[in-house]
Amino acid sequence: MGFLRKLFGKVGSELPAYVQDHQIPERRLIHGFLALYTGDDGDPRHTLDEEANQEHLKENWGCEGPADLVELMDTYEGEGECNLAFDLVRAIKLARHGAGAGWMSDEESWERCFSCGARLKEGYQRWEDVYADCQKGREQWWRESQEQPIPPDQIQHYADRFAEAKKLIYSRMSLNGR
């Protein structure tokens, strides 16, 4: 706890909620999956306010309210749209935005995240494997929804985010204990 006290000047429940999440291994794993989007272990539930989360869900995901959000997550968690990694990582991201937007409880958000995380751990041995399939899914999504190949700057953008996450997170936390 000395490091955290030095870093934040607080301990235990006095820590910011985001840092408290990192004390729980299951949540830390989820933050690892979120890093495939953010490049760090940022959680939109804690890094954006309610209005910003709602705006993000509306503008970037087409969700006008909680029912749209649940339907989209159900699709990604069920039959999927692209592939296991891309779909489940998106479901995790949406669940955390949903909690931040006030469209679902934090508990419900974590339950969905843990379910997706368990499936990802079953399906992949290494973070690099999850990243590779996320990139393949992203490329498919661009071709199908944008009717064009993914722009090279987008490929590089997510490659840079993965490199940052690898440095900050994945080098210290294996996906399956290997």
Z-matrix of the N, CA and C atoms (Angstrom, degrees):
N
C 1 1.442
C 2 1.523 1 111.43
N 3 1.301 2 117.89 1 -16.40
C 4 1.449 3 120.84 2 -179.78
C 5 1.519 4 112.45 3 -57.02
N 6 1.328 5 116.08 4 -42.41
C 7 1.462 6 120.59 5 179.88
C 8 1.523 7 110.59 6 -61.53
N 9 1.337 8 116.95 7 -46.83
C 10 1.462 9 120.28 8 -179.13
C 11 1.527 10 111.27 9 -66.16
N 12 1.332 11 116.27 10 -38.56
C 13 1.465 12 119.03 11 178.03
C 14 1.525 13 109.48 12 -63.16
N 15 1.337 14 115.74 13 -41.43
C 16 1.458 15 120.10 14 179.27
C 17 1.526 16 110.09 15 -65.39
N 18 1.333 17 116.24 16 -42.03
C 19 1.456 18 121.15 17 -176.44
C 20 1.531 19 111.90 18 -71.73
N 21 1.337 20 117.01 19 -43.87
C 22 1.457 21 120.52 20 -173.56
C 23 1.526 22 113.96 21 -114.14
N 24 1.336 23 117.44 22 -11.48
C 25 1.448 24 120.31 23 -179.03
C 26 1.513 25 113.22 24 72.04
N 27 1.314 26 117.64 25 11.63
C 28 1.460 27 122.50 26 -177.04
C 29 1.521 28 108.75 27 -140.31
N 30 1.317 29 116.38 28 162.88
C 31 1.460 30 120.97 29 175.54
C 32 1.515 31 109.67 30 -136.88
N 33 1.336 32 114.41 31 166.71
C 34 1.467 33 121.18 32 173.96
C 35 1.511 34 113.19 33 54.39
N 36 1.342 35 116.07 34 -135.16
C 37 1.457 36 120.45 35 -175.66
C 38 1.524 37 112.23 36 -69.77
N 39 1.360 38 117.73 37 -8.69
C 40 1.457 39 119.91 38 176.37
C 41 1.524 40 111.83 39 -77.78
N 42 1.341 41 116.90 40 -14.19
C 43 1.455 42 120.21 41 179.06
C 44 1.523 43 110.06 42 -66.25
N 45 1.340 44 117.91 43 151.17
C 46 1.462 45 119.10 44 173.13
C 47 1.533 46 109.97 45 -55.75
N 48 1.324 47 116.95 46 148.19
C 49 1.470 48 121.68 47 -176.29
C 50 1.522 49 111.40 48 -54.41
N 51 1.312 50 116.65 49 -39.53
C 52 1.458 51 121.06 50 -179.14
C 53 1.529 52 111.13 51 -60.54
N 54 1.314 53 116.92 52 -42.28
C 55 1.468 54 120.70 53 -179.31
C 56 1.525 55 110.09 54 -73.92
N 57 1.328 56 117.07 55 -32.91
C 58 1.464 57 119.69 56 175.49
C 59 1.524 58 110.10 57 -59.94
N 60 1.340 59 116.78 58 -39.11
C 61 1.462 60 120.44 59 178.58
C 62 1.524 61 111.03 60 -56.78
N 63 1.309 62 117.10 61 -35.30
C 64 1.465 63 120.86 62 -176.70
C 65 1.523 64 112.08 63 -70.73
N 66 1.315 65 117.38 64 -14.42
C 67 1.452 66 121.08 65 178.41
C 68 1.530 67 111.50 66 -79.56
N 69 1.314 68 116.85 67 -12.64
C 70 1.465 69 122.81 68 -178.52
C 71 1.526 70 107.58 69 -104.48
N 72 1.342 71 118.13 70 111.90
C 73 1.473 72 120.40 71 -173.78
C 74 1.526 73 114.41 72 -52.19
N 75 1.328 74 119.05 73 -40.68
C 76 1.462 75 120.83 74 -178.90
C 77 1.523 76 111.14 75 -63.54
N 78 1.325 77 116.01 76 -38.41
C 79 1.457 78 119.66 77 179.01
C 80 1.528 79 110.45 78 -72.89
N 81 1.300 80 117.03 79 -36.19
C 82 1.468 81 120.62 80 177.96
C 83 1.534 82 109.30 81 -61.12
N 84 1.318 83 116.93 82 -38.87
C 85 1.463 84 120.83 83 177.28
C 86 1.537 85 110.15 84 -62.08
N 87 1.313 86 117.01 85 -43.54
C 88 1.459 87 121.16 86 178.92
C 89 1.523 88 110.28 87 -61.31
N 90 1.321 89 116.30 88 -39.94
C 91 1.465 90 119.56 89 177.32
C 92 1.525 91 110.23 90 -63.49
N 93 1.320 92 117.36 91 -30.16
C 94 1.460 93 120.69 92 174.58
C 95 1.522 94 111.02 93 -63.51
N 96 1.320 95 116.74 94 -41.61
C 97 1.472 96 119.70 95 177.68
C 98 1.529 97 111.02 96 -68.06
N 99 1.332 98 116.50 97 -39.17
C 100 1.465 99 119.63 98 177.21
C 101 1.530 100 111.19 99 -60.73
N 102 1.317 101 116.04 100 -31.67
C 103 1.468 102 120.29 101 -177.85
C 104 1.524 103 111.99 102 -63.16
N 105 1.320 104 118.17 103 -20.28
C 106 1.464 105 119.55 104 175.98
C 107 1.527 106 110.52 105 -64.38
N 108 1.327 107 117.11 106 -22.36
C 109 1.460 108 121.80 107 173.89
C 110 1.521 109 111.78 108 -96.15
N 111 1.317 110 116.75 109 -39.98
C 112 1.468 111 119.94 110 -169.26
C 113 1.525 112 114.39 111 -95.68
N 114 1.333 113 118.26 112 -23.75
C 115 1.453 114 121.35 113 -176.95
C 116 1.514 115 112.61 114 85.46
N 117 1.311 116 116.45 115 -16.84
C 118 1.453 117 121.15 116 173.19
C 119 1.523 118 105.54 117 -128.31
N 120 1.286 119 117.80 118 -159.44
C 121 1.463 120 117.19 119 178.72
C 122 1.521 121 110.71 120 -108.82
N 123 1.326 122 114.92 121 39.22
C 124 1.453 123 121.22 122 178.04
C 125 1.519 124 112.48 123 -66.94
N 126 1.305 125 115.29 124 140.78
C 127 1.457 126 122.76 125 -179.19
C 128 1.521 127 107.45 126 -120.91
N 129 1.334 128 118.04 127 115.38
C 130 1.462 129 119.68 128 -176.82
C 131 1.526 130 113.66 129 -59.14
N 132 1.310 131 117.63 130 -22.36
C 133 1.469 132 120.91 131 176.19
C 134 1.525 133 110.23 132 -59.72
N 135 1.339 134 116.12 133 -33.60
C 136 1.460 135 120.75 134 -176.52
C 137 1.521 136 113.35 135 -106.47
N 138 1.326 137 117.66 136 -21.47
C 139 1.460 138 119.16 137 -174.23
C 140 1.522 139 113.58 138 -96.59
N 141 1.330 140 117.96 139 -14.04
C 142 1.463 141 122.10 140 176.59
C 143 1.520 142 109.19 141 -122.37
N 144 1.323 143 116.99 142 148.68
C 145 1.457 144 118.48 143 175.68
C 146 1.533 145 109.73 144 -80.86
N 147 1.320 146 115.60 145 175.55
C 148 1.465 147 120.56 146 -174.96
C 149 1.529 148 111.87 147 -57.72
N 150 1.313 149 116.77 148 -46.13
C 151 1.463 150 120.40 149 -178.71
C 152 1.532 151 111.80 150 -63.39
N 153 1.322 152 116.99 151 -42.04
C 154 1.472 153 120.49 152 179.59
C 155 1.529 154 110.95 153 -65.59
N 156 1.330 155 117.70 154 -38.61
C 157 1.468 156 120.57 155 176.67
C 158 1.520 157 110.58 156 -64.48
N 159 1.332 158 117.36 157 -44.11
C 160 1.464 159 120.33 158 178.77
C 161 1.520 160 110.69 159 -62.24
N 162 1.315 161 116.72 160 -44.60
C 163 1.464 162 120.74 161 179.37
C 164 1.526 163 111.18 162 -61.73
N 165 1.335 164 116.24 163 -42.41
C 166 1.468 165 120.06 164 178.79
C 167 1.533 166 110.35 165 -60.90
N 168 1.324 167 116.97 166 -45.21
C 169 1.464 168 120.52 167 -178.99
C 170 1.525 169 111.69 168 -64.80
N 171 1.299 170 117.15 169 -36.25
C 172 1.472 171 120.74 170 179.53
C 173 1.530 172 110.78 171 -72.50
N 174 1.320 173 116.63 172 -51.35
C 175 1.465 174 120.78 173 -173.15
C 176 1.526 175 113.54 174 -74.03
N 177 1.329 176 117.40 175 -37.70
C 178 1.460 177 120.44 176 -173.41
C 179 1.519 178 114.55 177 -99.86
N 180 1.324 179 117.40 178 -18.53
C 181 1.453 180 120.12 179 -175.34
C 182 1.524 181 112.90 180 -125.35
N 183 1.325 182 117.68 181 -5.26
C 184 1.463 183 121.27 182 178.40
C 185 1.516 184 114.26 183 71.94
N 186 1.321 185 117.52 184 20.57
C 187 1.467 186 121.98 185 -179.43
C 188 1.528 187 109.58 186 -91.81
N 189 1.310 188 117.05 187 118.07
C 190 1.465 189 121.56 188 179.61
C 191 1.531 190 112.39 189 -90.52
N 192 1.315 191 116.32 190 -11.97
C 193 1.456 192 119.54 191 -179.81
C 194 1.519 193 110.36 192 -175.70
N 195 1.322 194 116.31 193 -176.81
C 196 1.468 195 121.02 194 -176.59
C 197 1.530 196 114.21 195 -55.79
N 198 1.324 197 118.29 196 -39.03
C 199 1.471 198 120.19 197 -177.98
C 200 1.525 199 110.87 198 -63.55
N 201 1.329 200 117.59 199 -41.07
C 202 1.472 201 120.97 200 177.47
C 203 1.522 202 110.68 201 -63.14
N 204 1.318 203 115.92 202 -41.96
C 205 1.463 204 120.99 203 -179.53
C 206 1.525 205 110.82 204 -61.86
N 207 1.314 206 117.20 205 -48.49
C 208 1.467 207 121.49 206 -179.83
C 209 1.527 208 110.44 207 -62.24
N 210 1.323 209 117.12 208 -42.01
C 211 1.461 210 120.75 209 178.90
C 212 1.530 211 110.92 210 -61.21
N 213 1.325 212 117.52 211 -43.00
C 214 1.459 213 121.33 212 179.63
C 215 1.531 214 111.23 213 -65.89
N 216 1.332 215 116.88 214 -45.26
C 217 1.469 216 119.55 215 177.81
C 218 1.523 217 110.78 216 -63.07
N 219 1.325 218 117.41 217 -40.54
C 220 1.468 219 120.70 218 177.78
C 221 1.529 220 110.65 219 -59.43
N 222 1.326 221 116.65 220 -40.34
C 223 1.468 222 120.65 221 178.06
C 224 1.519 223 110.33 222 -62.56
N 225 1.309 224 116.91 223 -49.94
C 226 1.470 225 120.30 224 -178.28
C 227 1.525 226 111.87 225 -63.75
N 228 1.327 227 116.98 226 -37.99
C 229 1.457 228 120.85 227 -178.78
C 230 1.528 229 111.59 228 -79.86
N 231 1.307 230 117.75 229 -22.83
C 232 1.462 231 122.26 230 -178.25
C 233 1.506 232 111.68 231 -92.01
N 234 1.337 233 115.41 232 -107.29
C 235 1.463 234 119.12 233 -177.13
C 236 1.518 235 112.54 234 -70.62
N 237 1.315 236 117.46 235 -19.72
C 238 1.457 237 120.61 236 178.73
C 239 1.510 238 112.14 237 76.00
N 240 1.328 239 113.76 238 175.62
C 241 1.454 240 120.52 239 179.86
C 242 1.526 241 110.76 240 -125.45
N 243 1.330 242 116.58 241 -39.68
C 244 1.476 243 120.01 242 -175.96
C 245 1.531 244 111.24 243 -122.84
N 246 1.317 245 117.42 244 -73.56
C 247 1.465 246 121.28 245 176.15
C 248 1.531 247 108.94 246 -153.14
N 249 1.303 248 116.05 247 169.46
C 250 1.468 249 121.50 248 -173.52
C 251 1.522 250 112.29 249 -53.53
N 252 1.317 251 118.35 250 -51.90
C 253 1.466 252 120.75 251 -175.35
C 254 1.518 253 111.55 252 -63.51
N 255 1.314 254 117.10 253 -52.61
C 256 1.464 255 120.65 254 -176.51
C 257 1.527 256 110.78 255 -61.83
N 258 1.322 257 116.80 256 -44.16
C 259 1.461 258 120.26 257 -178.20
C 260 1.527 259 112.03 258 -66.45
N 261 1.323 260 117.74 259 -45.79
C 262 1.469 261 119.46 260 -176.71
C 263 1.521 262 112.33 261 -73.03
N 264 1.320 263 117.91 262 -34.87
C 265 1.468 264 119.65 263 176.12
C 266 1.528 265 109.23 264 -65.27
N 267 1.330 266 117.07 265 -38.93
C 268 1.472 267 119.26 266 175.99
C 269 1.526 268 111.05 267 -65.11
N 270 1.330 269 117.74 268 -38.85
C 271 1.471 270 120.08 269 177.87
C 272 1.526 271 110.65 270 -62.47
N 273 1.331 272 117.21 271 -40.19
C 274 1.464 273 121.23 272 177.17
C 275 1.522 274 109.91 273 -61.90
N 276 1.318 275 116.56 274 -48.04
C 277 1.467 276 120.73 275 -179.89
C 278 1.529 277 110.32 276 -59.52
N 279 1.327 278 116.42 277 -44.82
C 280 1.463 279 120.18 278 179.56
C 281 1.525 280 112.06 279 -63.62
N 282 1.316 281 117.25 280 -39.71
C 283 1.468 282 120.50 281 179.88
C 284 1.523 283 111.11 282 -62.31
N 285 1.321 284 116.73 283 -40.34
C 286 1.463 285 118.93 284 179.93
C 287 1.534 286 111.03 285 -72.67
N 288 1.340 287 117.30 286 -36.71
C 289 1.464 288 119.43 287 173.02
C 290 1.527 289 110.27 288 -63.83
N 291 1.338 290 116.62 289 -39.66
C 292 1.460 291 120.74 290 -179.97
C 293 1.513 292 112.18 291 -60.79
N 294 1.339 293 116.62 292 -41.41
C 295 1.463 294 119.91 293 176.95
C 296 1.526 295 109.95 294 -66.21
N 297 1.321 296 116.49 295 -41.48
C 298 1.459 297 120.27 296 178.79
C 299 1.517 298 112.89 297 -65.55
N 300 1.327 299 116.46 298 -30.84
C 301 1.468 300 121.60 299 179.71
C 302 1.524 301 112.00 300 -79.83
N 303 1.327 302 116.67 301 -11.56
C 304 1.459 303 119.75 302 -175.96
C 305 1.514 304 112.41 303 79.44
N 306 1.324 305 116.39 304 15.14
C 307 1.460 306 121.12 305 -178.27
C 308 1.520 307 112.20 306 -91.03
N 309 1.314 308 117.06 307 -10.44
C 310 1.462 309 122.19 308 174.52
C 311 1.520 310 106.66 309 -152.48
N 312 1.312 311 116.24 310 157.15
C 313 1.459 312 119.12 311 179.87
C 314 1.528 313 109.89 312 -72.40
N 315 1.308 314 115.80 313 156.69
C 316 1.460 315 119.94 314 177.18
C 317 1.530 316 109.86 315 -61.03
N 318 1.323 317 116.84 316 -38.38
C 319 1.461 318 121.21 317 178.99
C 320 1.533 319 111.35 318 -62.21
N 321 1.329 320 116.74 319 -46.21
C 322 1.469 321 120.31 320 178.79
C 323 1.527 322 110.47 321 -63.12
N 324 1.317 323 116.24 322 -39.41
C 325 1.464 324 120.53 323 178.31
C 326 1.531 325 110.44 324 -60.43
N 327 1.336 326 116.41 325 -48.58
C 328 1.472 327 119.36 326 -179.45
C 329 1.526 328 111.17 327 -63.76
N 330 1.338 329 117.98 328 -38.70
C 331 1.471 330 120.33 329 178.93
C 332 1.526 331 110.53 330 -58.90
N 333 1.325 332 116.49 331 -45.57
C 334 1.467 333 120.16 332 177.55
C 335 1.530 334 110.72 333 -62.75
N 336 1.315 335 115.83 334 -44.24
C 337 1.469 336 120.21 335 -179.95
C 338 1.524 337 111.17 336 -61.02
N 339 1.327 338 117.29 337 -44.82
C 340 1.465 339 120.46 338 -179.14
C 341 1.527 340 110.89 339 -63.81
N 342 1.327 341 116.76 340 -39.22
C 343 1.463 342 120.24 341 177.85
C 344 1.532 343 110.48 342 -63.06
N 345 1.316 344 116.40 343 -46.15
C 346 1.477 345 120.35 344 178.02
C 347 1.522 346 110.72 345 -64.29
N 348 1.329 347 116.76 346 -42.87
C 349 1.459 348 120.82 347 179.72
C 350 1.518 349 112.39 348 -60.55
N 351 1.332 350 116.79 349 -40.69
C 352 1.467 351 120.31 350 178.78
C 353 1.533 352 110.44 351 -63.75
N 354 1.312 353 116.73 352 -41.36
C 355 1.470 354 120.09 353 178.71
C 356 1.528 355 111.07 354 -65.33
N 357 1.325 356 116.56 355 -39.36
C 358 1.466 357 120.07 356 178.20
C 359 1.527 358 110.81 357 -65.35
N 360 1.324 359 116.67 358 -41.45
C 361 1.475 360 119.55 359 178.19
C 362 1.525 361 111.46 360 -63.53
N 363 1.348 362 116.84 361 -35.42
C 364 1.467 363 120.99 362 177.28
C 365 1.523 364 111.44 363 -67.64
N 366 1.319 365 116.15 364 -35.94
C 367 1.461 366 121.27 365 -172.19
C 368 1.518 367 115.50 366 -89.12
N 369 1.336 368 117.03 367 -16.12
C 370 1.462 369 119.92 368 -173.89
C 371 1.525 370 111.25 369 -136.29
N 372 1.319 371 114.95 370 143.14
C 373 1.459 372 120.71 371 -179.83
C 374 1.528 373 112.84 372 -91.46
N 375 1.330 374 115.97 373 -32.69
C 376 1.472 375 120.08 374 -173.38
C 377 1.534 376 110.29 375 -136.09
N 378 1.330 377 115.28 376 156.17
C 379 1.457 378 120.78 377 176.57
C 380 1.526 379 110.83 378 -58.66
N 381 1.320 380 116.70 379 -37.70
C 382 1.464 381 120.77 380 179.90
C 383 1.528 382 111.49 381 -59.67
N 384 1.331 383 116.08 382 -35.05
C 385 1.471 384 120.43 383 178.73
C 386 1.531 385 111.24 384 -68.95
N 387 1.332 386 116.05 385 -40.57
C 388 1.461 387 119.92 386 177.59
C 389 1.532 388 108.88 387 -63.75
N 390 1.335 389 115.99 388 -45.88
C 391 1.462 390 120.67 389 179.71
C 392 1.536 391 111.04 390 -59.44
N 393 1.321 392 117.04 391 -46.46
C 394 1.472 393 120.40 392 -178.03
C 395 1.526 394 110.74 393 -59.29
N 396 1.335 395 117.20 394 -43.21
C 397 1.466 396 119.48 395 179.01
C 398 1.528 397 111.43 396 -71.62
N 399 1.332 398 117.47 397 -33.42
C 400 1.473 399 119.20 398 175.06
C 401 1.524 400 109.88 399 -61.46
N 402 1.311 401 117.12 400 -42.04
C 403 1.465 402 119.96 401 178.97
C 404 1.533 403 110.68 402 -65.20
N 405 1.331 404 116.84 403 -41.54
C 406 1.470 405 119.71 404 177.32
C 407 1.534 406 110.59 405 -61.82
N 408 1.321 407 116.37 406 -42.95
C 409 1.462 408 120.57 407 178.00
C 410 1.511 409 111.76 408 -64.18
N 411 1.318 410 116.60 409 -41.03
C 412 1.462 411 121.14 410 178.61
C 413 1.536 412 109.99 411 -62.66
N 414 1.337 413 116.49 412 -42.82
C 415 1.462 414 120.59 413 178.32
C 416 1.529 415 110.76 414 -61.87
N 417 1.340 416 116.70 415 -43.08
C 418 1.462 417 120.74 416 177.60
C 419 1.524 418 110.42 417 -62.76
N 420 1.329 419 117.04 418 -44.23
C 421 1.454 420 121.39 419 -179.60
C 422 1.529 421 110.55 420 -59.05
N 423 1.326 422 117.30 421 -44.63
C 424 1.463 423 120.81 422 178.38
C 425 1.527 424 111.16 423 -60.12
N 426 1.333 425 116.10 424 -47.41
C 427 1.473 426 119.63 425 -178.91
C 428 1.522 427 111.58 426 -60.03
N 429 1.326 428 116.28 427 -42.87
C 430 1.461 429 120.32 428 -174.42
C 431 1.525 430 113.58 429 -82.84
N 432 1.324 431 117.54 430 -41.98
C 433 1.466 432 118.72 431 -174.89
C 434 1.523 433 113.03 432 -92.33
N 435 1.315 434 117.62 433 -30.29
C 436 1.460 435 120.88 434 -179.69
C 437 1.529 436 112.07 435 -101.14
N 438 1.325 437 115.25 436 -6.26
C 439 1.463 438 123.37 437 179.36
C 440 1.526 439 112.62 438 53.60
N 441 1.326 440 114.51 439 40.00
C 442 1.462 441 121.55 440 176.06
C 443 1.521 442 107.97 441 -159.86
N 444 1.321 443 117.37 442 160.52
C 445 1.464 444 119.03 443 176.00
C 446 1.532 445 110.21 444 -67.32
N 447 1.300 446 115.20 445 155.45
C 448 1.459 447 119.57 446 177.64
C 449 1.532 448 108.89 447 -63.69
N 450 1.318 449 117.48 448 131.75
C 451 1.460 450 119.33 449 179.25
C 452 1.530 451 111.33 450 -64.24
N 453 1.323 452 117.24 451 143.43
C 454 1.470 453 120.42 452 -179.67
C 455 1.528 454 113.23 453 -55.48
N 456 1.332 455 117.41 454 -34.04
C 457 1.468 456 118.32 455 179.69
C 458 1.526 457 111.26 456 -66.69
N 459 1.344 458 117.96 457 -29.84
C 460 1.459 459 120.54 458 176.42
C 461 1.526 460 110.93 459 -70.74
N 462 1.321 461 116.48 460 -40.54
C 463 1.469 462 119.96 461 175.82
C 464 1.514 463 109.36 462 -58.95
N 465 1.326 464 115.80 463 -47.18
C 466 1.466 465 120.39 464 -178.93
C 467 1.524 466 111.64 465 -65.90
N 468 1.316 467 116.41 466 -38.20
C 469 1.467 468 121.29 467 179.83
C 470 1.532 469 110.48 468 -56.57
N 471 1.320 470 116.29 469 -49.47
C 472 1.461 471 119.56 470 -178.86
C 473 1.529 472 111.99 471 -75.27
N 474 1.303 473 118.21 472 -28.75
C 475 1.468 474 120.93 473 173.57
C 476 1.530 475 109.20 474 -64.27
N 477 1.328 476 116.83 475 -41.30
C 478 1.469 477 120.94 476 177.70
C 479 1.524 478 110.78 477 -64.95
N 480 1.329 479 116.11 478 -40.80
C 481 1.468 480 119.49 479 178.43
C 482 1.532 481 110.79 480 -63.61
N 483 1.330 482 116.15 481 -41.08
C 484 1.461 483 119.11 482 178.42
C 485 1.530 484 110.28 483 -64.50
N 486 1.316 485 117.08 484 -42.56
C 487 1.470 486 120.59 485 179.39
C 488 1.529 487 110.79 486 -60.52
N 489 1.322 488 116.82 487 -41.16
C 490 1.464 489 120.68 488 178.12
C 491 1.524 490 110.73 489 -66.10
N 492 1.339 491 116.48 490 -44.60
C 493 1.464 492 120.24 491 179.30
C 494 1.524 493 110.74 492 -64.70
N 495 1.316 494 116.90 493 -36.31
C 496 1.462 495 120.53 494 178.84
C 497 1.526 496 110.37 495 -61.70
N 498 1.308 497 115.08 496 -41.72
C 499 1.456 498 120.74 497 179.38
C 500 1.530 499 111.04 498 -67.65
N 501 1.334 500 116.38 499 -46.43
C 502 1.461 501 121.30 500 -173.98
C 503 1.525 502 113.96 501 -81.14
N 504 1.330 503 117.48 502 -34.72
C 505 1.464 504 120.62 503 -169.40
C 506 1.517 505 112.95 504 -121.97
N 507 1.320 506 116.56 505 -59.82
C 508 1.458 507 120.72 506 -168.59
C 509 1.514 508 113.04 507 -64.75
N 510 1.326 509 117.31 508 -28.08
C 511 1.463 510 119.44 509 178.46
C 512 1.526 511 111.51 510 -68.45
N 513 1.335 512 116.53 511 -18.95
C 514 1.472 513 121.28 512 -179.33
C 515 1.512 514 113.85 513 -110.00
N 516 1.336 515 117.26 514 -4.07
C 517 1.462 516 119.65 515 -175.86
C 518 1.530 517 108.26 516 -144.92
N 519 1.306 518 116.28 517 107.90
C 520 1.454 519 119.02 518 177.85
C 521 1.526 520 109.36 519 -75.51
N 522 1.307 521 115.07 520 157.17
C 523 1.460 522 119.26 521 -178.62
C 524 1.520 523 111.15 522 -74.45
N 525 1.305 524 117.25 523 -43.98
C 526 1.468 525 121.37 524 -176.01
C 527 1.514 526 112.90 525 -127.12
N 528 1.320 527 117.58 526 30.60
C 529 1.460 528 120.09 527 177.42
C 530 1.517 529 113.67 528 71.27
N 531 1.311 530 117.94 529 17.35
C 532 1.453 531 121.36 530 179.67
C 533 1.506 532 109.77 531 -107.57
